[in-house]
Amino acid sequence: MKVLVTGSAGFIGFHTARKLLARGDSVVGFDVVNDYYDPTIKEARLSLLEKEAAESPGDYTFIRANLADRQAVEACFAEHKFDRVIHLAAQAGVRYSIENPHAYVESNIIAFTNIIEACRYAEVPHLTYASTSSVYGANTNMPFSEHRGVDHPLQFYAATKRANELMAHAYSHLYRLPTTGLRFFTVYGPWGRPDMALFLFTRNILAGKSIQVFNHGNHTRDFTYVDDIVEGVIRTSDKIATPDPDWDSSNPDPATSNAPYRIFNIGNNNPVKLTTYIEAIEAVTGKKAIKELLPLQAGDVPDTYADVSELQSEVGYKPETPVTEGVARFVSWYRSYFNE
C-alpha cells in the first residue's frame, strides 16, 4: 500500500513509518520539523528513515511542509494516491497548551481540517488519526472506556484532540469517509521526545541532577511502549472502519456510529505508579534519583488506565511490554545515542 504518515519526524510517526517500510509499504512522510523541542533528534530520525528506506522494498518520499498550509497538503494529495492516511502530526504537550494555545489551533485544528478535507476529496479508503487519553479529563471511572462520554477536558490540548474526534465523526457521517481515532496512553521508548518524563528523568539521573516529581510521585500512568502503540496504529489502519449495525440513536455509543467511525484506546492496561517508573530507571542506570517533590500541576490528571477490550476484540491485539523492559530499552538507546 501507499501510506501517508504525517508527523514522520516525530516520535510515534517515525516509528510507524519505519514499520510500514519494513513490511514493504510505500510511505510518504510529511512534517514541518518545528522547534517545539530540539530539532536535532527529529533530523536524526529522518536520516535513519532515509537509510532504512534505501534497504526496504517500499518507496519513501519526505515532504517538509506545514500541514496548516492548505496548498501544501493539496499538492501532496494531487501528486500521490493514498491507500491509507495515518495522521500523527500534532502539537503535543499538556502544559505548553496552557502557555501557547494558538499553536494548538494551527497544528491540531487547522491542520486536521486540511487533512480530512484532502482525504474526503481524494476518497481515501481510511483515515486513522491520533487522539489522546487526555480527552478523559475529569473522568475518574476507571479503566477509561471508549463507551463513556469525554466532554470534560482539563486543558486546551485535550480539547483540540476531542475536537478532532468530533470533526472526524461529522466527515464520516456526511461523506462516508471511514475514520478511526486512537487514544494513546503515555507513550515512551527509544527516540522519544526530550520534553517527556522518561527522557528528562534519565538525563538528570545519569548526570546526578535532581528530577522534578509532580504530585509527590503519586500519579499512576498507563505507560505504553512505543512498539505496542505502532502495532496498534498499523492494525487499526489496516482494518477499515465500518458502521455499527447495532448503533442506537436513542442510546448513542460514543465509540461507534451508524457512520464508518471508530474510537479505540491503545494503552498497556496496567497502570504503574510514577515512583515505580522512576525505580525502573534507577535499576537500569544503577543510580539513585534525587527527587524534588512538587504538587500536582495545572491541567494534569492524577491517574490513567486504559480499557483495551475493544482493541483486542476488533484487531486481536493488546499492548504487553512491561515497564521494566521498555525502560531498559530506552536507557540503552539513550546511552548509545548520546555516547554515555
Salt bridges, closest charged atoms under 4 A:
ASP25 OD2 - ARG23 NE 2.50
GLU43 OE2 - ARG64 NH1 2.92
GLU52 OE2 - ARG18 NH2 2.67
GLU74 OE2 - ARG70 NE 3.03
GLU79 OE2 - HIS80 NE2 3.79
GLU117 OE2 - ARG120 NH1 2.98
ASP151 OD1 - ARG162 NE 3.65
GLU165 OE1 - ARG162 NH1 2.76
GLU165 OE1 - ARG183 NH2 2.85
ASP195 OD2 - ARG193 NH2 2.77
GLU231 OE1 - LYS19 NZ 2.33
GLU231 OE2 - ARG235 NE 2.74
ASP238 OD2 - ARG23 NH1 2.89
ASP253 OD1 - HIS147 ND1 2.77
GLU282 OE1 - LYS288 NZ 3.64
ASP300 OD2 - ARG95 NH2 2.88
ASP300 OD2 - HIS219 NE2 3.68
GLU310 OE2 - HIS147 NE2 3.02
GLU310 OE1 - ARG262 NH2 3.09
GLU314 OE1 - ARG262 NH1 3.71
GLU325 OE2 - ARG329 NH2 2.11
